[in-house]
């Protein structure tokens, strides 16, 4: 079987930064593998380690710089990678969920995976929708916010546990092919071994342009427009209690009672 | 010239640093307080292929170069001098000589478990009466049939009480001076007569065991001779060339760790209404730290690079070791000063770096011996 893991290089902002127009000044950004995607890679690699004949392919949408990120997926055990980029994507102000869905859908058509694993959300733009949107586009079954996965390869069924609102969990069987969005905590992502890192230098990262995917430049067009970028005012509601444990416990009880907690 | 590390080295640096920050740094002070060798850390390092970085792949090593090894040693030093010291003693002194001078059969039996990290390596050169004048040793190895019989005392042997094998230097031909020294592979567990007589309590680096060992009629078969009889000193010189690079790398790491601690603290600690980093007195200290760390790293990387080119590194590795070890001590001491009262407490790392750094000016050739080596290289 083939597992496709989508990964994204996300921007992390330094403690102090400046906003330049509708974006954070590039000088204050560092790039790293999206945290959720690290769990998705680990899940994919664990499947390839426990089942026979599993190929794990990692895909990313990003400029050449993002090869560093996707190479870490290769170092952790993915077999090969695909990197989608194009000059017309470079020029786009942002790639929204629709654009990413169409790009990844083209890759899914090309690769024909049995299972697609994506992170629940990206740590930077945080749309949290690409995985499910992709499933809808390519006509796969899907399950979102998966924190446990049992795979029956022969039966073609993924038994998953999903996190719902309010601490409720749901057990669902999903027929393959399917897209699962992976929640942190589903596994313990490994450190890449040094041998893995060395081998990753020789693994294939196939570059794909819009032409290669049979898409035109308008795939990057978006109905969304970023109109402003600003730091929200921060309000501090912290109340500091001072005194002995007896006194502070009483003060805390009072606040809770006033707030309507525990009548 | 290209001062950027190759991509592969950068990825290794990044991942080893993540491991160090998440797995070693949180226990770095505890293992010092407990004087405990952290076997579990070395087991994990073995799983990540860290224990055999510059060792032949055929024998379970990673097949990396000296620059890669220096990068890894620096990262370990940045969080724990003890882990870093046991690591480089294992690699440079206990493992690399087997890779360089061993027969295929010796490599299979003794190198493989070390390169894969199943066991720790060690070597034994120094004696109670022989330190800087290292060739003036009293430990003897006498041929008896198809065995050698070893007798003597070895001092300050890193990892001896946790080692899978110890490479022991001994005199086989008392009249031959430098050419009368040979190297023997000794098995601490299975060779009768090997005893760890002391595990030293030290000023720092207490999670890295430093031992005195007694060899009392230790009989080893003749296939435990490493290389030929009389080659022990030449092997030692070659081993110490690489060893000095590894100590320079640890020192750079210690300096980097102390510098980071001081820099972070100086930006958070406020006095007279602003962060102390905004005062010239503290800013200048931090800038001077950066200057020393960068210099130490450049000298270390240059020497590692030369080693990988197959060039002689006697001078460059001595320079790197001399400069980086001094930088580590000075930067760590200034870091303690930047943290003030907190710097003097064991809740903060600079005091640990300061204790650990001092050894780097002593071990694997004192600073005074480095001056001697460099002076000789300059034709003085």
Interface residues (C-beta under 8 A of the other chain):
Chain A: X68 X71 X72 X75 X191 X192 X193 X194 X195 X196 X197 X198 X200 X201
Chain B: X7 X8 X10 X11 X12 X15 X16 X18 X19 X47 X48 X49 X50 X53 X62 X63 X64 X72
